[in-house]
Amino acid sequence: MKTLTKLMLGLAGLVMALPATAEWKPSPAEMATLPPYCAARFDEKSEAFRSWRDSMGSDFMHVHHYCAGLNFVNRARGMGSSNKDRQGTLEAALRNFDYMLAHTHPDFSLRPEILMNRGIALSMMKRTGEAVGDLMKAIEADPKQPRAYMTLADMYSQQKNRAKALETVTEGLRHNPDTKSLQRRYTELGGKLPYPTPVEPVPVAVQADTDAAPTAEPGSTPPVESADSVPPPPAETPAAPPKIGSPTNPYCRFCPD
């Protein structure tokens, strides 16, 4: 009897969680809001699937978890804060983001973005400390993520820390100078024009000139130029005759001025 009761309670808990996580695969309308590699990942026979797999490498095979996580966050945004399914939907997003961080390589190209969206999900769950940690890691890995700065600034504003919010948006603009949302938030927080000076791009290393003269091998004797190979000195240019005439005709000695 006790075993049956536990089983029934477990099933009841599973049914209660179904609205949040059962339809984990995005609908066609939801798929249209996700990055293009998501649709490709769900269609393994397509040319797009092969193209994205070649581009992202072996970690692409896990990317449907990231797409599911993004979709859960989008669904949670459409729910009111009092919606009983909202918390479970965000927890489902976290599980998928955690899976990606655990099963992909540290240098996976989407890793900074995954950290950013995990931080966004945590901020929506009011887990501020964890959210700040993920967002800071995301910015450190790739500072060209405007939404990471915006989410951080919003959290600082909610804590009445306007100065820290402005500092965060200022740093975001230095790395993303043309982002309208950061520009707007900068002025809202009291930032003064002109906008912050952009970060100088890292100079690209200049490739060595392949046409440069070859370097002599150690111990070798440099070739001696023959007398025939030395160019003759330039011919002397005859001096121009002195100007002895009038200003209008310097070569006419007896012409009138």
TAFENLIN-V402105 format. One line per field, one symbol per residue. phi: phi as a letter, one per 40 degrees, with the letter a starting at -180 (. if undefined). psi: psi as a letter, one per 30 degrees, with the letter a starting at -180 (. if undefined). A space follows every 10 residues. Layout:
phi: ???
psi: ???
//
This chain:
phi: .ccccccccc cccccccddc bccccccdcc ccccdccccc ccbcccccdc ccccccgccc cccccccccc ccccccccbc cccccccccc ccccccccdc ccbbcdcdcc ddcccccccc cccccgccdc ccdccccccc caccbdcccc cccccccccg bccccccccc cccccbcbcc cccccccccg cccccdcccc cccccccccc cccccccdgc cccccccccc cccccccccc cccbccccac bbcbccc
psi: eeeeeeeeee eeeeeffefe feifkkleee effllffeee egiffleeee eeeeefafff ffffeeeeee eeeeeeefkl ffkffeeeee eeeeeeeeee ffgllfgkff eeeeeefeee eeefggieee eeeeeeeeee ejfhiefeee eeeeeeefgg ieeeeeeeee eeeefifgje eeeeeeeegg kklllkklkk kkkkkkkkjf glkkkkkkfl kkkkkleffk klkkkkkkkk kkjfalefif gjegkl.
//
